[in-house]
Amino acid sequence: MSRFSLRPTPLLAAAAVFISLAGWSPAQEVLDGIAAVVNNDVVTFSQVRELVASKEKSAKDTYKGEELVAKIKEIRLAAINDLIDRQLILQEFKSKGFQIPDYFIDERVTTIVREEFGNDRAAFIRTLAAQGFTLERFRELEKDKIIVQEMRRQAIKAKPEVSEAKIAEYYKLHADDYGTPEQLKLRTITIRASTENNSRRKKIEEIRGIVLGGAEFGELARMYSEDDKQEAYGDWGWIDKRTLNESLSKAAFALKAGEVSKVMELAGSYYLLFAEAKKPAVTKPLKDVHDEIEKGLLQLERQKMQADWLAKLRKKAYIKMY
C-alpha cells in the first residue's frame, strides 16, 4: 500500500475538474457522445463541456467570428488531452496495485467542510446537491484528485537541478524582465485642431513661447489644455515608453529633463510635451534575482519530467480521439 499526502483544495475546483471522469455508463455514451477512448475507458463530451465551460464563456467575451471559433476549438482540444492524461494516470495507478485508505478521503472531506463551510456539514451537503452531486460521488472525485496529484509528484523520481551556467544564460536573455524601464515624468497641453483656419495652431505656438519665456507649464496646462489631464495641470505622472502611442512616446523620451517639445500635430490635435524629470532604466544584478530564476527553472524542469512521463504513458496506450 502506498501512502499519499493530503492537501485541501477548493470544493468547486474539485467538482469542475473531475466531473464524471470514472463514472461512465452505456446510457451516458448515447446521451453525451464519445470524445476519446483511452484503452478500455472513454472520455465523454459532457466531461469536456464541464471542463471548458468557464474558459469558453471568457473566450466569448473576448473573441468574435472566426477567431472565436478557432479559440473554442483550441480550448476543447486542450481539455480532451487533459482528460486523456488524467485517465491514463488513473489507469497507471490501478495497474501498479496502489490503494488509498478511506481515512485519507475522510480527512479531505472534513478539511473542506471545516475550511469552506465553517464546519457546517449540512451546508456542505446542500451545496453538493445543488451542483448535482451525492456525497459518495464527491468522495470519488476527491479520490481521483489525490491519485492524479500524487502520481504526478511521484513521476519526478530524480531531484531536478539547474546549473549556475544555465541561470546566468537565462538572466542574460531576460535581463529586461528584472528591472524598471526608462521613465519620464510628463506633462502635456492638448489643443483641438480646427479645419477652418490655423488659429488653433497659432494658439498653441503662443503657449509654447510663453513656456519658453519662463511660465509654469502646469499652470498653462490647467488654463488651456483640452484633454482629461487639464485638471491635473497636464500631469501624467511617471510613464514608460508603452504608455503613449508610438509617435508621442518617441518625441517625449527624446526630450531632456526640463525640455519642452515643438508643437506636434497628431490625429486632429496639437500637443506640447514637457519632460519634467527622467529616470534611466535600471536592471537588477544577477545576485538579486538568482534565487527567483533558479526557482522558475526548477519548476520548468519538473514540468518537463512530468511531460516525459505522460508521453511514455501515451506511447504504450491505445488512444483514439473523435
LOLO-132504 format. One record per residue (C-alpha): residue number from 1; x, y, z. Coordinates in pm, whole numbers, plus 50000, padded with zeros to 5 digits. Layout:
N
+-----+-------+-------+-------+
|   n |     X |     Y |     Z |
+-----+-------+-------+-------+
| NUM |     X |     Y |     Z |
...
+-----+-------+-------+-------+
This chain:
322
+-----+-------+-------+-------+
|   n |     X |     Y |     Z |
+-----+-------+-------+-------+
|   1 | 50000 | 50000 | 50000 |
|   2 | 50136 | 50337 | 49903 |
|   3 | 50089 | 50632 | 50139 |
|   4 | 49978 | 50961 | 49990 |
|   5 | 49993 | 51310 | 50139 |
|   6 | 49675 | 51512 | 50184 |
|   7 | 49632 | 51875 | 50085 |
|   8 | 49299 | 52062 | 50097 |
|   9 | 49164 | 52201 | 49769 |
|  10 | 48855 | 52414 | 49700 |
|  11 | 48527 | 52231 | 49657 |
|  12 | 48428 | 52394 | 49330 |
|  13 | 48765 | 52320 | 49169 |
|  14 | 48731 | 51955 | 49266 |
|  15 | 48389 | 51932 | 49115 |
|  16 | 48478 | 52111 | 48794 |
|  17 | 48794 | 51924 | 48707 |
|  18 | 48685 | 51569 | 48764 |
|  19 | 48321 | 51566 | 48656 |
|  20 | 48225 | 51207 | 48571 |
|  21 | 48581 | 51103 | 48492 |
|  22 | 48532 | 50750 | 48617 |
|  23 | 48155 | 50719 | 48613 |
|  24 | 48078 | 50635 | 48251 |
|  25 | 47789 | 50410 | 48154 |
|  26 | 47645 | 50300 | 47816 |
|  27 | 47347 | 50532 | 47873 |
|  28 | 47582 | 50827 | 47910 |
|  29 | 47760 | 50729 | 47590 |
|  30 | 47439 | 50764 | 47393 |
|  31 | 47345 | 51089 | 47565 |
|  32 | 47688 | 51254 | 47558 |
|  33 | 47881 | 51100 | 47274 |
|  34 | 48240 | 50982 | 47299 |
|  35 | 48515 | 51242 | 47275 |
|  36 | 48800 | 50992 | 47315 |
|  37 | 48879 | 50631 | 47401 |
|  38 | 49166 | 50564 | 47641 |
|  39 | 49242 | 50191 | 47648 |
|  40 | 48918 | 50047 | 47791 |
|  41 | 48780 | 50377 | 47921 |
|  42 | 48610 | 50667 | 47746 |
|  43 | 48609 | 51043 | 47775 |
|  44 | 48264 | 51187 | 47702 |
|  45 | 48163 | 51522 | 47558 |
|  46 | 47983 | 51607 | 47881 |
|  47 | 48315 | 51583 | 48065 |
|  48 | 48471 | 51815 | 47810 |
|  49 | 48185 | 52065 | 47837 |
|  50 | 48210 | 52074 | 48214 |
|  51 | 48584 | 52132 | 48197 |
|  52 | 48572 | 52413 | 47939 |
|  53 | 48255 | 52598 | 48045 |
|  54 | 48422 | 52891 | 48221 |
|  55 | 48702 | 52922 | 47963 |
|  56 | 48456 | 52928 | 47674 |
|  57 | 48249 | 53195 | 47846 |
|  58 | 48559 | 53408 | 47886 |
|  59 | 48654 | 53348 | 47521 |
|  60 | 48311 | 53462 | 47402 |
|  61 | 48362 | 53788 | 47588 |
|  62 | 48697 | 53842 | 47416 |
|  63 | 48681 | 53699 | 47065 |
|  64 | 48441 | 53721 | 46771 |
|  65 | 48377 | 53542 | 46441 |
|  66 | 48640 | 53302 | 46306 |
|  67 | 48882 | 53397 | 46582 |
|  68 | 48628 | 53281 | 46840 |
|  69 | 48567 | 52955 | 46654 |
|  70 | 48941 | 52885 | 46645 |
|  71 | 48977 | 52968 | 47016 |
|  72 | 48688 | 52739 | 47114 |
|  73 | 48846 | 52453 | 46916 |
|  74 | 49178 | 52517 | 47090 |
|  75 | 49015 | 52516 | 47435 |
|  76 | 48821 | 52196 | 47370 |
|  77 | 49120 | 52010 | 47225 |
|  78 | 49329 | 52106 | 47528 |
|  79 | 49050 | 51983 | 47758 |
|  80 | 49025 | 51647 | 47579 |
|  81 | 49401 | 51598 | 47604 |
|  82 | 49391 | 51691 | 47972 |
|  83 | 49114 | 51437 | 48037 |
|  84 | 49307 | 51172 | 47842 |
|  85 | 49617 | 51235 | 48055 |
|  86 | 49412 | 51210 | 48374 |
|  87 | 49257 | 50884 | 48265 |
|  88 | 49600 | 50742 | 48182 |
|  89 | 49724 | 50842 | 48528 |
|  90 | 49428 | 50674 | 48698 |
|  91 | 49487 | 50361 | 48493 |
|  92 | 49858 | 50361 | 48580 |
|  93 | 49772 | 50392 | 48948 |
|  94 | 49538 | 50092 | 48925 |
|  95 | 49783 | 49881 | 48724 |
|  96 | 50050 | 49923 | 48993 |
|  97 | 49813 | 49797 | 49262 |
|  98 | 49825 | 50119 | 49464 |
|  99 | 49548 | 50196 | 49711 |
| 100 | 49433 | 50498 | 49907 |
| 101 | 49297 | 50433 | 50259 |
| 102 | 48943 | 50557 | 50318 |
| 103 | 49059 | 50778 | 50602 |
| 104 | 49253 | 50992 | 50353 |
| 105 | 48927 | 51077 | 50181 |
| 106 | 48756 | 51127 | 50519 |
| 107 | 49025 | 51377 | 50616 |
| 108 | 48994 | 51559 | 50284 |
| 109 | 48616 | 51597 | 50319 |
| 110 | 48650 | 51704 | 50683 |
| 111 | 48905 | 51969 | 50581 |
| 112 | 48675 | 52106 | 50310 |
| 113 | 48378 | 52120 | 50548 |
| 114 | 48588 | 52299 | 50811 |
| 115 | 48769 | 52546 | 50585 |
| 116 | 48500 | 52623 | 50328 |
| 117 | 48177 | 52573 | 50522 |
| 118 | 48274 | 52665 | 50877 |
| 119 | 48216 | 52306 | 50997 |
| 120 | 47855 | 52325 | 50873 |
| 121 | 47820 | 51978 | 50722 |
| 122 | 47455 | 52037 | 50632 |
| 123 | 47551 | 52340 | 50422 |
| 124 | 47818 | 52129 | 50253 |
| 125 | 47564 | 51859 | 50163 |
| 126 | 47318 | 52120 | 50033 |
| 127 | 47588 | 52269 | 49811 |
| 128 | 47671 | 51926 | 49671 |
| 129 | 47305 | 51861 | 49596 |
| 130 | 47269 | 52198 | 49424 |
| 131 | 47561 | 52103 | 49198 |
| 132 | 47411 | 51763 | 49123 |
| 133 | 47647 | 51556 | 49341 |
| 134 | 47593 | 51298 | 49610 |
| 135 | 47844 | 51275 | 49893 |
| 136 | 47955 | 50937 | 49760 |
| 137 | 48023 | 51079 | 49415 |
| 138 | 48211 | 51375 | 49559 |
| 139 | 48430 | 51136 | 49758 |
| 140 | 48512 | 50953 | 49434 |
| 141 | 48611 | 51279 | 49269 |
| 142 | 48834 | 51373 | 49561 |
| 143 | 48995 | 51030 | 49547 |
| 144 | 49075 | 51080 | 49179 |
| 145 | 49223 | 51422 | 49255 |
| 146 | 49455 | 51274 | 49515 |
| 147 | 49562 | 51000 | 49278 |
| 148 | 49646 | 51240 | 48996 |
| 149 | 49828 | 51484 | 49223 |
| 150 | 50041 | 51218 | 49386 |
| 151 | 50114 | 51019 | 49072 |
| 152 | 50234 | 51339 | 48907 |
| 153 | 50452 | 51413 | 49208 |
| 154 | 50599 | 51063 | 49211 |
| 155 | 50675 | 51091 | 48838 |
| 156 | 50960 | 51325 | 48935 |
| 157 | 51191 | 51049 | 49052 |
| 158 | 51514 | 51246 | 49046 |
| 159 | 51554 | 51584 | 49210 |
| 160 | 51580 | 51841 | 48929 |
| 161 | 51895 | 52051 | 48918 |
| 162 | 51981 | 52374 | 48742 |
| 163 | 52344 | 52472 | 48679 |
| 164 | 52483 | 52815 | 48754 |
| 165 | 52570 | 52848 | 48385 |
| 166 | 52207 | 52794 | 48289 |
| 167 | 52089 | 53051 | 48544 |
| 168 | 52340 | 53304 | 48408 |
| 169 | 52235 | 53233 | 48049 |
| 170 | 51868 | 53280 | 48135 |
| 171 | 51945 | 53609 | 48310 |
| 172 | 52139 | 53732 | 48007 |
| 173 | 51847 | 53658 | 47774 |
| 174 | 51580 | 53802 | 48005 |
| 175 | 51763 | 54082 | 48187 |
| 176 | 51495 | 54334 | 48084 |
| 177 | 51242 | 54138 | 48289 |
| 178 | 51435 | 54207 | 48609 |
| 179 | 51431 | 54582 | 48634 |
| 180 | 51244 | 54901 | 48555 |
| 181 | 51246 | 55063 | 48211 |
| 182 | 51342 | 55421 | 48139 |
| 183 | 51076 | 55651 | 48285 |
| 184 | 50963 | 56008 | 48223 |
| 185 | 50758 | 56245 | 48439 |
| 186 | 50544 | 56403 | 48171 |
| 187 | 50309 | 56699 | 48142 |
| 188 | 50112 | 56780 | 47826 |
| 189 | 49899 | 57052 | 47675 |
| 190 | 49646 | 56946 | 47411 |
| 191 | 49458 | 57183 | 47180 |
| 192 | 49197 | 57052 | 46936 |
| 193 | 49282 | 57139 | 46576 |
| 194 | 49046 | 57337 | 46352 |
| 195 | 48970 | 57251 | 45989 |
| 196 | 48866 | 57610 | 45913 |
| 197 | 49187 | 57802 | 45985 |
| 198 | 49520 | 57780 | 46167 |
| 199 | 49415 | 57989 | 46466 |
| 200 | 49438 | 57688 | 46695 |
| 201 | 49789 | 57618 | 46576 |
| 202 | 49885 | 57978 | 46645 |
| 203 | 49734 | 57949 | 46992 |
| 204 | 49948 | 57653 | 47098 |
| 205 | 50257 | 57809 | 46939 |
| 206 | 50194 | 58115 | 47156 |
| 207 | 50156 | 57893 | 47464 |
| 208 | 50489 | 57729 | 47381 |
| 209 | 50651 | 58072 | 47358 |
| 210 | 50514 | 58166 | 47700 |
| 211 | 50656 | 57842 | 47847 |
| 212 | 50995 | 57911 | 47694 |
| 213 | 50974 | 58259 | 47847 |
| 214 | 50967 | 58103 | 48194 |
| 215 | 50598 | 58043 | 48271 |
| 216 | 50496 | 57728 | 48462 |
| 217 | 50395 | 57458 | 48215 |
| 218 | 50147 | 57305 | 48460 |
| 219 | 49965 | 57634 | 48517 |
| 220 | 49925 | 57688 | 48142 |
| 221 | 49804 | 57329 | 48102 |
| 222 | 49540 | 57397 | 48368 |
| 223 | 49429 | 57711 | 48181 |
| 224 | 49437 | 57597 | 47820 |
| 225 | 49463 | 57220 | 47777 |
| 226 | 49161 | 57044 | 47627 |
| 227 | 49214 | 56688 | 47741 |
| 228 | 49141 | 56481 | 48052 |
| 229 | 49471 | 56585 | 48212 |
| 230 | 49369 | 56951 | 48236 |
| 231 | 49250 | 56933 | 48599 |
| 232 | 49579 | 56762 | 48689 |
| 233 | 49779 | 57051 | 48540 |
| 234 | 49870 | 56828 | 48244 |
| 235 | 50041 | 56577 | 48471 |
| 236 | 50074 | 56213 | 48352 |
| 237 | 50297 | 56113 | 48640 |
| 238 | 50581 | 55871 | 48571 |
| 239 | 50533 | 55687 | 48242 |
| 240 | 50735 | 55438 | 48036 |
| 241 | 50757 | 55401 | 47660 |
| 242 | 50444 | 55184 | 47646 |
| 243 | 50212 | 55444 | 47799 |
| 244 | 50160 | 55669 | 47495 |
| 245 | 50123 | 55589 | 47128 |
| 246 | 50446 | 55537 | 46937 |
| 247 | 50473 | 55889 | 46791 |
| 248 | 50413 | 56075 | 47118 |
| 249 | 50629 | 55831 | 47314 |
| 250 | 50922 | 55870 | 47075 |
| 251 | 50901 | 56251 | 47095 |
| 252 | 50858 | 56257 | 47473 |
| 253 | 51153 | 56030 | 47550 |
| 254 | 51376 | 56224 | 47311 |
| 255 | 51343 | 56525 | 47542 |
| 256 | 51594 | 56609 | 47813 |
| 257 | 51471 | 56677 | 48165 |
| 258 | 51323 | 57028 | 48174 |
| 259 | 51284 | 57047 | 47796 |
| 260 | 50966 | 57136 | 47602 |
| 261 | 50885 | 56975 | 47269 |
| 262 | 50798 | 57151 | 46948 |
| 263 | 50429 | 57160 | 46863 |
| 264 | 50315 | 56818 | 46738 |
| 265 | 50007 | 56760 | 46525 |
| 266 | 49853 | 56417 | 46557 |
| 267 | 49504 | 56274 | 46500 |
| 268 | 49327 | 56612 | 46491 |
| 269 | 49503 | 56768 | 46789 |
| 270 | 49811 | 56976 | 46867 |
| 271 | 50040 | 56865 | 47150 |
| 272 | 50307 | 57022 | 47367 |
| 273 | 50514 | 56782 | 47576 |
| 274 | 50717 | 56876 | 47882 |
| 275 | 50973 | 56639 | 48033 |
| 276 | 50962 | 56741 | 48397 |
| 277 | 51210 | 56473 | 48506 |
| 278 | 51362 | 56147 | 48380 |
| 279 | 51479 | 55818 | 48532 |
| 280 | 51719 | 55586 | 48350 |
| 281 | 51643 | 55218 | 48302 |
| 282 | 51762 | 55009 | 48596 |
| 283 | 51832 | 54634 | 48580 |
| 284 | 51869 | 54430 | 48898 |
| 285 | 52203 | 54246 | 48921 |
| 286 | 52204 | 53867 | 48887 |
| 287 | 52279 | 53818 | 49256 |
| 288 | 51949 | 53988 | 49345 |
| 289 | 51736 | 53767 | 49118 |
| 290 | 51939 | 53445 | 49126 |
| 291 | 51703 | 53256 | 49355 |
| 292 | 51395 | 53368 | 49163 |
| 293 | 51542 | 53248 | 48834 |
| 294 | 51656 | 52920 | 48987 |
| 295 | 51308 | 52856 | 49128 |
| 296 | 51147 | 52919 | 48789 |
| 297 | 51393 | 52697 | 48602 |
| 298 | 51346 | 52416 | 48855 |
| 299 | 50971 | 52437 | 48801 |
| 300 | 51025 | 52409 | 48425 |
| 301 | 51242 | 52100 | 48482 |
| 302 | 50970 | 51940 | 48694 |
| 303 | 50714 | 52012 | 48423 |
| 304 | 50941 | 51855 | 48163 |
| 305 | 50984 | 51541 | 48376 |
| 306 | 50607 | 51510 | 48412 |
| 307 | 50557 | 51569 | 48039 |
| 308 | 50811 | 51298 | 47955 |
| 309 | 50636 | 51058 | 48193 |
| 310 | 50296 | 51128 | 48038 |
| 311 | 50445 | 51083 | 47690 |
| 312 | 50558 | 50732 | 47792 |
| 313 | 50210 | 50651 | 47924 |
| 314 | 50059 | 50770 | 47595 |
| 315 | 50307 | 50572 | 47387 |
| 316 | 50203 | 50239 | 47539 |
| 317 | 49830 | 50317 | 47546 |
| 318 | 49551 | 50286 | 47291 |
| 319 | 49409 | 50634 | 47241 |
| 320 | 49153 | 50742 | 46984 |
| 321 | 49002 | 51091 | 46962 |
| 322 | 48674 | 51162 | 46783 |
+-----+-------+-------+-------+
